[in-house]
Amino acid sequence: MNFNYIYIAICVFLMSFSQIFFKLAATHQSNYDIQNIFIKYLLNPWLYVAAVFLISATLIWIRLLTTLPLSKIYPYQSAAYLITALLAFAFFGEKIGIINFLGYILIILGVYFSVITK
């Protein structure tokens, strides 16, 4: 079994969840003045969770780049747009309009057509 696809999926999900945690970090900071925001960010646990997820995704990505061509695996990163939108809908109630939905379908089709050729 080729575990590279599993690593790609893990990487994309880690990237998507990191954005959710960055959003949580940002939402907890919105009421602070500019002078204290740096200290408040340093004390914000969501920022650290987001950073761990993003660093983990980066390390997996670097590992993937050692064995696979960039041009073949990079299109999979586009799936993060769709996953992040779905997570934002689930966690924050953000709307997904019909135009957005059509855009996500085009992204999925683009990924499909980018990776079906060898």
C-alpha positions as CSV (number, residue, x, y, z in Angstrom):
1,M,0.0,0.0,0.0
2,N,1.2,3.5,-0.9
3,F,1.2,5.6,2.3
4,N,2.0,8.8,0.4
5,Y,-1.7,9.4,-0.2
6,I,-2.4,9.0,3.5
7,Y,0.4,11.5,4.3
8,I,-1.1,13.9,1.8
9,A,-4.5,13.6,3.4
10,I,-3.1,14.1,6.9
11,C,-1.2,17.2,5.6
12,V,-4.3,18.8,4.1
13,F,-6.4,18.1,7.1
14,L,-3.7,19.5,9.5
15,M,-3.5,22.7,7.3
16,S,-7.3,23.0,7.4
17,F,-7.6,22.6,11.1
18,S,-4.7,25.0,11.7
19,Q,-6.8,27.7,10.0
20,I,-9.7,26.9,12.3
21,F,-7.4,27.3,15.3
22,F,-6.0,30.5,13.9
23,K,-9.6,31.8,13.6
24,L,-10.3,30.8,17.3
25,A,-7.1,32.6,18.3
26,A,-8.2,35.7,16.3
27,T,-11.7,35.7,17.8
28,H,-10.3,35.7,21.3
29,Q,-8.2,38.7,20.5
30,S,-10.7,41.0,18.8
31,N,-11.4,43.1,21.9
32,Y,-7.8,44.0,22.8
33,D,-6.1,47.3,22.1
34,I,-3.1,47.4,19.9
35,Q,-0.6,47.9,22.7
36,N,-1.5,44.7,24.5
37,I,-2.3,42.5,21.5
38,F,1.2,41.0,21.2
39,I,1.2,39.9,24.9
40,K,-2.4,38.6,24.5
41,Y,-1.4,36.5,21.5
42,L,1.6,35.1,23.4
43,L,-0.9,33.9,26.1
44,N,-3.4,32.6,23.6
45,P,-3.4,28.8,23.7
46,W,-5.3,28.6,20.3
47,L,-2.4,30.2,18.6
48,Y,0.0,27.5,19.9
49,V,-2.4,24.7,18.8
50,A,-2.6,26.3,15.3
51,A,1.2,26.6,15.1
52,V,1.7,22.9,16.1
53,F,-0.8,21.8,13.4
54,L,0.8,24.0,10.8
55,I,4.3,23.0,11.7
56,S,3.3,19.3,11.6
57,A,1.7,19.8,8.2
58,T,4.9,21.4,7.0
59,L,7.1,18.6,8.2
60,I,4.9,16.0,6.5
61,W,4.9,18.1,3.3
62,I,8.7,18.2,3.4
63,R,8.8,14.4,3.8
64,L,6.4,14.0,0.8
65,L,8.6,16.3,-1.3
66,T,11.5,13.9,-0.8
67,T,9.7,11.1,-2.6
68,L,7.2,12.7,-4.9
69,P,7.3,15.3,-7.7
70,L,6.0,18.7,-6.5
71,S,3.9,19.1,-9.7
72,K,2.0,15.9,-8.9
73,I,1.3,16.5,-5.2
74,Y,0.8,20.2,-5.0
75,P,-2.8,20.1,-6.6
76,Y,-3.9,18.1,-3.5
77,Q,-3.3,21.2,-1.4
78,S,-6.2,22.8,-3.1
79,A,-8.5,20.4,-1.2
80,A,-7.7,22.5,1.9
81,Y,-9.9,25.3,0.6
82,L,-13.0,23.0,0.6
83,I,-12.2,21.3,3.9
84,T,-11.5,24.6,5.6
85,A,-14.8,26.0,4.3
86,L,-16.7,23.0,5.6
87,L,-15.0,23.2,8.9
88,A,-15.8,27.0,9.1
89,F,-19.4,26.2,8.4
90,A,-19.4,23.4,11.1
91,F,-17.5,25.4,13.8
92,F,-18.5,29.0,13.2
93,G,-21.7,28.8,11.2
94,E,-20.1,30.6,8.2
95,K,-22.2,30.5,5.1
96,I,-21.3,28.7,1.9
97,G,-23.1,30.4,-0.9
98,I,-23.9,28.9,-4.3
99,I,-21.0,30.7,-6.0
100,N,-18.6,29.4,-3.3
101,F,-20.0,25.9,-3.7
102,L,-19.5,26.1,-7.5
103,G,-16.0,27.3,-6.9
104,Y,-15.2,24.4,-4.7
105,I,-16.6,22.0,-7.3
106,L,-14.2,23.6,-9.9
107,I,-11.3,23.2,-7.5
108,I,-12.1,19.5,-7.0
109,L,-12.4,19.0,-10.7
110,G,-9.1,20.9,-11.2
111,V,-7.4,18.6,-8.7
112,Y,-8.8,15.5,-10.4
113,F,-7.7,16.6,-13.8
114,S,-4.3,17.6,-12.5
115,V,-3.5,14.3,-10.9
116,I,-5.1,11.7,-13.3
117,T,-2.3,11.9,-15.8
118,K,1.0,10.2,-15.1
